[in-house]
Amino acid sequence: MAGMLEGKCALITGAGTGIGRGAALCFARHGARVAVADIASETGEETVRMIKADGGDAIFIRCNVAAAAEVKAMVERAVAAFGRLDCAFNNAGVEASLLKLADDSEENFDRLVSINLKGVWLCMKHEIHQMTAQGGGAIVNTASTAGVVGTELHAIYCATKFGVIGLTKTGAIEYAREGIRINAVCPGGTETPMLQRLIPELKQRGRVMGRMTPLARTAQPEEIGEAAAWLCSDRASFVTGHALVADGGLTVQ
Ligand SMILES: NC(=O)c1ccc[n+]([C@@H]2O[C@H](COP(=O)([O-])OP(=O)(O)OC[C@H]3O[C@@H](n4cnc5c(N)ncnc54)[C@H](O)[C@@H]3O)[C@@H](O)[C@H]2O)c1
């Protein structure tokens, strides 16, 4: 049986580790050729090797999603390599240490907004130009449960993720007639280097992600990758402007 992304060309940002890498492996197993983009070359190249070892096809593109010229060049390179861009998973993002809103710094605000929010907007902008020119495509942005509910000690991060959902819903309305579907995926706690970096602080505050979640565990990156792959596939052909929560039930409590 053909994979649900057979013949598609995909671009995934932040694909050097974590959810992006899990998604890149997933997209490739579903038949897509994958442009693996990341600010970190070593891990990005490693993801490409993993895909190739698995029988897939991938290239690496180094890109800082917060830099406009680099994002434009990233989309151009993916299109030069594959001839078109059917799917884009705008996933690159960063966390901040846990602070109450009034204790946080302007520096943190600018860093989180430039990568998590401006980065997603820049990617969407150039992907939409390409997808409009070729007659359609599908975009998925990584938000978070912190894009759906207020999240203590994550005010700025939370604001960027609510913003990502705003870009997703508005873009979905504006580009539906161009044949472009735009959705978001909202992961709960997922086993990635980002979560590992946060665990000591979370533990110190008596918060254990798995214990707070009805399914009583955190997600594996591939579980989020599967949700993004489905949203990018033709099987989700009537789904646009949706923020799909994949959080083991965390936010339904
Ligand atoms: N892990 C979780 O529990 C969780 C939960 C909800 C949402 N998220 C979101 O999922 C996404 C991926 O998170 P993760 O946990 O895999 O993180 P991660 O830190 O493990 O991986 C993020 C990847 O993005 C890359 N990156 C960072 N800044 C970049 C930039 N400016 N340009 C290009 N690439 C850049 C990093 O090099 C890294 O490879 C993020 O948007 C994050 O906010 C994660």
The ligand as a Gaussian input file, in Angstrom:
#p B3LYP/6-31G(d) Opt

LIG

0 1
 N        8.980000      18.783000      23.703000
 C        7.815000      19.203000      24.161000
 O        7.356000      18.752000      25.226000
 C        7.013000      20.216000      23.371000
 C        5.675000      20.433000      23.748000
 C        4.918000      21.346000      23.035000
 C        5.460000      22.016000      21.960000
 N        6.765000      21.804000      21.608000
 C        7.264000      22.537000      20.449000
 O        7.728000      21.602000      19.488000
 C        8.754000      22.188000      18.693000
 C        9.961000      21.275000      18.712000
 O       10.371000      21.136000      20.060000
 P       11.341000      19.978000      20.544000
 O       10.864000      19.578000      21.876000
 O       11.545000      18.985000      19.485000
 O       12.662000      20.877000      20.749000
 P       14.195000      20.524000      20.599000
 O       14.942000      21.614000      21.263000
 O       14.413000      19.139000      21.018000
 O       14.410000      20.647000      19.011000
 C       14.254000      21.897000      18.368000
 C       15.077000      21.934000      17.109000
 O       14.914000      23.240000      16.560000
 C       16.186000      23.762000      16.183000
 N       16.157000      25.219000      16.248000
 C       16.182000      26.006000      17.353000
 N       16.209000      27.298000      17.002000
 C       16.194000      27.332000      15.648000
 C       16.215000      28.377000      14.684000
 N       16.278000      29.663000      15.064000
 N       16.184000      28.054000      13.377000
 C       16.134000      26.754000      12.987000
 N       16.139000      25.728000      13.830000
 C       16.166000      26.018000      15.155000
 C       17.156000      23.153000      17.195000
 O       18.496000      23.159000      16.693000
 C       16.583000      21.752000      17.367000
 O       17.117000      20.843000      16.434000
 C        9.000000      23.566000      19.284000
 O        8.294000      24.520000      18.521000
 C        8.430000      23.460000      20.684000
 O        8.038000      24.710000      21.179000
 C        7.548000      20.919000      22.288000

